[in-house]
């Protein structure tokens, strides 16, 4: 759509407010407004949506979300140093930006959001995975949000979208893909950030499905996948032996070879096993 008139370049904002990135807060700022606009566009049509952003820092992505037409952005920032910079953006977009000072892991964010809701964020590295798991495991489904467009370390992103028999496949992939369509929409090199991290980053988009891809008891599925991947080098008949006295027979009944390992079994297979365990 464009840019927000009257706001200074982000490097000037950082100098003016002494916003040196802090490692303990997991901060790596993305200052290229072309890139932040591209991330905002990757989230799809934002008009008519509330958007939740966690860790806006100096507000590069915040600007992009507003410029792309978000109805209302709720930005959660733990670092008080960033609040004056975000207040400047709020002043330039009256009524469209709410800044919450606090820890996203501790705040009740739902009360500040009106559906439809999208979550778009360059997540702080130190809390990114924990926030994702919380968003994927609400008490009710479908969730408050319709999509997540999130930046992670590239290795974490690859774990989210991984398929069976690949290096990064594990519980995070199953958790994400059980209820969402997940894909990597963008990768960024270290030099895109200030300061440059030691790793590449990637933006993952997760679109909530109306219901899980395959039916099963989610609690049972979590228990099975925890046991299987905690001993991922073992055959399932060994790693799951504490799950059921006749685990080999149960595996056979759903078409899973008892000699298979966790990394060889797809989501459909694990869901079938979860149903069999729950029904036995």
N, C-alpha and C positions, 0 to 999 in steps of 0.2 A: 504493500500500500504506500509506503513512504517512510519518512522520519518525523520526529517530533521537533518542531521548530523551537529555537531559542535555547537549546541545551548545549553545553560545551562538550568538546571531545572527552572521551573517558580518561585519557591520560591526564588531562587538565583536572578532571574531577579527583583523580587519585592523588595528584600533587596537592590540590587545594585542601583536601580533607585528610591528608597523611594516611592514605589507605594502603599501607604496605601489607602484602598478603602474609598471613600467619599460618605457618605449617601446622600448628596445633589445632587450627580450625579447619584444616583440610582445604585451604583456599588456593585456587589457581584461577586468576581472572582472565576472562575472554574479552579482549578489548576491541576486536575488529567488528564494527557494527554490521558489516556485510554478512559475517558469519552468524552473528546473533539473530539477524533477520532471517537467515536461511533456516536456522533451527526453529524459529517461531513458525515459519511457513511449513516446515515438516510436520507440525502438529495438526495441519489441516485448517479448515475454516474455523476461525475463532470468533467470528461475529455471532452475537447472541449467547456466548459462553462466558462463564466465570473461569478464570485460570488460576491455579495455585502454583506459585513458584517458591522453591526452598533455596535459600542461600543466594540471593540476588547480588550481594556485594555492591559494587558501584552502580549496578543497574543496567548493564549492557543488554542482557536478554529481556529485562523488564521493558526497556524501550522498544525492543523488537515486538514483544507481545502486544503492547499498546498500539504501536504503529500498524500492526497487522489486523487491528480491529477488535481485540478482545473487549467484551462488554465490561468486565471488571477483573482486575488482577489483584490477588491477595498474595503479597510477598512476605515470607517469613525470614527474618534476619536475626541471627544470634549476636552479631558483632555490632555493638553500639556505634562504632566509628563510621559505619556505612549509612546510618540513619539520616544525617543531613543531606547526603547525596540523593538518597531515595526520596526525601521530602521535596527536593527540587523537581524531580520527575512528577510527583503527585501534584505539585502546584501547576505544572504545565499541562496536566490532564485532569482537570477538576472532576471529582466524583468517580474516577475510574481506577484509582490505585489505593489499596489499603495496605499499610505496612504494619506488620506485627513483630514486635521485638521480643524474641524468645527462642526457645529450642523447639524445633518441629517435632521432636520425639515426645515432648511433654504437653504441647498445646492441643486443645480440642478445636481442630480446624474446620470441622463440618459446620459449626455454627456460623462461620463467616462466609460460607459458600452457598450459592443457589444454583441448582441444576439448570441446564446441563453444565457439567464441570470437566475440564481437562487439566491434567497436571503436566507442567512443562518446567524442566529445571536442569541446570548444570549443578548436579548435586555435589556437596562437599564430599571428598573422597572418604572421609572417616565415618560417615553415617549413611552413605548411599545404599548399600546392600540392606541394611536394617530397615530403612524407610521403604524400600521396594517390597520387602517381605511383608511389612505391615499393610501396605496398600493391596497386596495380593491375597491377604487373609482376613478380610473384614468378617464381622459376624453374619452379615447377610450378603447375598449375591443375587442380581448384579450390584456392583458397588456404587458409591456416590459418583465416581468418575467414569467417563466413557473411554478415555485413553490416557496413557502415560507416554510422554516423550522426554526421555531422560539421558543425560550424559554420564557415562561411567568410564573408568579405566577400560581400555579395549579388551583386556582379558576377562573382566567381569561381564562385559557386553557379550562376548563370545560364549560364556557360560550360560547366559540367559537364552540364547537362540540355538544352542547346540543340539545336535541330533545323535541318536545312538551310534555307538562304535566310532565316536570321534573323541579327540583329546579332551575337550572341555565339557563333555556330557556328564551331568550329575543331577543332584537334587534340585538345584536352582532352575535348571532347564525344565524339569518336570513340574515344579511349582508354578513357573511362569506360563508354560504351555498348556497346563490343565484347564485354565480359565481364560486364556488370552491368545490372540495371534501376536507373535513376537518377531520382529525383524530389525536388523541394523540399517539405519537410513543414512548414516554419515560417519566418516572417520576423520579425526583431526590429529595432526602431528604435534609433538610437544611444543614446538616454537609458536604455535597459535596462542599460547597462554603466557601470562605473566604472573609469577615466574614460570619458566618452562618446567613441567614435571619430567620425570625420568622415563615415562611411558607414554604410548599413544593413547588417545581417547576415542570413544565412539558413542554415537547417539542411538539409543534403542527406542523403538516405538512398540508399545504393547496396547492392543485394542481389546477391550473387554468383550468377551462372548456373552450372549444372553444366559447361557448355562454352560457348565463344564463340557469339554469336548467329548468325554466318555463318562457315563454315570458311575459313581461309587461313593462310599463314605470317605469324606476327605480326611478325617482323623485316622482311619485305617490306612489310607494311602500314605499319609505322612509317616506313620509307624513303619510300614513296610519299606519305604524308600530310605528311611534313616538306617534301618538295620542292614539293608542291602548295600548301600554306598559307604557305610562306615567300615565295611570290610569288602571293598569293591574288588579286590584281587581274588577273593574266595568264590567258589561255586555257590549258587543260590541255595542249594540244599544244605550247605554248611552255614552260610551267613544268616539264613532265615530259620535255622533249626529251632530257635526259641519261640518262633511264631506259632507253630502248630506241630503236634506230635507226628503227624503224617505229612510233613511239608512236601516230600517228594511226590506223593500221590496228588496232592493239591496242585502242585506246579504242573504235573502232567495233565490234569483235568482242564486246565485253561490253555494248554498248548505251549507251555514254557518248559524247555528241557531243564531238568534239575541240575545239569552240569553247566548251564549257562551262567555267566557273570552279569552283575547289575548293568554294566555299561553296554551290554548287548540287547537289553530289553527296552522297548519303546513305551511311550505313555499308555497306549491301548493295552499292552500286556500287563503293566502294573495295575491299571484300573480293573482289568479282569480278575487279577489275583486278589485285589482288595475286595471285590464283590464276593468272590468265593470264600474268603476268610470271614467276611461278615455274615454270610449265609450259613456257614458250617455250624 
